Amino acid sequence: MSTPQNLKLPIPDVLASAICAANRLIQRLAQPWLVQLVLRLAIAVPFWKSGILKWHGFLQLSDTAIDLFTQEFQLHLPGGPYPFPAPAVVAFLSACGEVTFPVLLVLGFGTRFAAAGLILMTCIIELTVPDGWPIHLTWVAMALAIAAWGPGRVSIDYLLGDRNARW
């Protein structure tokens, strides 16, 4: 007869094997080039969606975009909030950045520049919508990762020679 001390439970071994197999699968799927591509797409989407709504035609801002920067958006600085200086110019620059930077990111062209532009834009957005910091922090983290590790193999920058990924 077996004593309880001699019984070997197969469940921990099966569980350990399943965890190891899952880890190997995740490591195979989460290749750096794929992670870099997904980061570029993930941060491009919200900026593109916001930017495209600001245009009424080619280089023609919608009235709504100008109204937002004139009447709604305020800079939340100490002693403020304060209105945006030159709201039509700020609206135009914002709309240009929100459309141009995502396109650059998706193509992987001027990727680090585009990521830096989105970091700057996110800082300004944070001053405008301070309660949005959880999502803004996520955007900055994604843009910093792109700036630090580069566009990855699936990019025009890589084809042009930007292979300076920092690991």
Buried (B, 14 or more C-beta within 10 A) or exposed (E): EEEEEEEEEEEEEEEEEEEEEEEEEEEEEEEEBEBBBEBBEBBBEBBBEBBEBBBEEEEEBBEEBBEBBBEEBBBBEEEEEEEBEEBEEBBBBBBBBBBBBBBBBBBBBBBBBBBBBBBEBBEBBBBBBEEEEEEBEBBBEBBBBBBEBBBBBEBBBBEEEBEEBEE
